[in-house]
Amino acid sequence: MVPFPAQSHLNQQLQLACIFSSSYDLPVHFIGSATHNHQARVRANGLKPSDIAKIHFHDIPTPDFASPAPDPNAFTKFPSQLLPSYNACTLLRDPISLLLRDISSKSRRVVVVHDVLMSYNVQDVTSLHNAESYIFNCVSVFFMYSSFICVPNGMPIPLDEDLLKKLPILEPDAPEEINKLVEFQLQFRDIRVGDLYNSNKLLEGTSLDLMEKFASTQNKKQWAIGPIFLAAKVDHVSDKRNKCLDWLDNQPPRSVLYVSFGSSTTFSDKEVMELAMGLERSKQKFVWVLRDGDRGNIFSEEARRFELPDGFEERVEGVGLVVREWAPQLEILAHSSTGGFMSHCGWNSCIECITAGVPMAAWAMHSEQPLNAFFVTEILKTGLLVREWKKHEELVTASAIEDVVRKLMASEEGDEIRRRAEELGAAVRESIEKGGASQLELDSFIAHITR
């Protein structure tokens, strides 16, 4: 396993590693810098320590890299502060190659499952007689097909006319250095035998069929094995229970809005104030995870002190809870008191939310997130937009936040969206059960690599 050093990528690859190791009894090697391997382990929300213990972690020596704090007043929300750590990972090719050669000499077959953004680093797999590689894609198939097949090849995106009018137009929001890094890595992706997707046919059947048709012209295979956190049996409850779960225990069913913007989003002081006022004025219950986006080295962080409206936490006591540390998202979404999720729409959060059967207040921040928000709100119809992407440079006001929170949590429209979300979540959970579509795909992949 060769993950890209960003939280949502590390998280999904570690879950997949646990599936291979614990469910199929395969020896698994997890390769990365000491910092990022440690990050993957300490944030392994819900994975059993006994499953993680079966994995062989290899801490590859990495040159020291800068780990600046995120800029809360940056023009775009892209986490540019992570660029030094991204660049550092491009220096891992040689040590990865040496490790692969060593494992190859002792194994019948070596299977490398890597992030698409680590393709350069694993290219020497082609020089080993008993090795092959597969890309594990941490993003939606809809995004992959639209952005990497349709747009570059001048093909129409397969949506009806009404939906095409609503489709957000993605403009580059990352620094040019990031774009160059992505282009550099993508040059080496064709060495793969096939692709794994953290999705399934129930959610993205159309996109998967189209992607499979295209992949067959490239002689590539594909498997849709998600939601992988379910296959990884992510249900372990930590001995140290988070205080927000105790708080949720005392709330009515489906009454609480969970507010969290992932590991890469940083708000300005003004945005924090507007969000606080919007949540308070909505009169709806909430758990709000208030923290900065990650640095490249999360262990070098000094927590930022956020300014909230005077007396805010005292006024919302019993109604809302502000959490300032890493929160157990899967446990929060699965809690019976959780009735909505205000999210940045990273694919990890989307698929966890969909699987839990929780409706979403979709507030995309950067990268492919606007397409994920579109997918949830317009195709699945299990959420509402907080703001349209074409207005992403404008401040989202307290009144706009208040309106969308009330609509999602306390209206007939919100109830209907919640009903659809719950039905879809139940169906997705069934897909990973024995005989379900995703479980069959997972079994098929294992049969293929152990042939």
Order of alpha helices (4+ residues) and beta strands (2+ residues): alpha-beta-alpha-alpha-beta-alpha-alpha-beta-beta-alpha-alpha-alpha-beta-alpha-beta-alpha-alpha-beta-alpha-beta-alpha-beta-alpha-beta-alpha-beta-alpha-beta-alpha-alpha-alpha
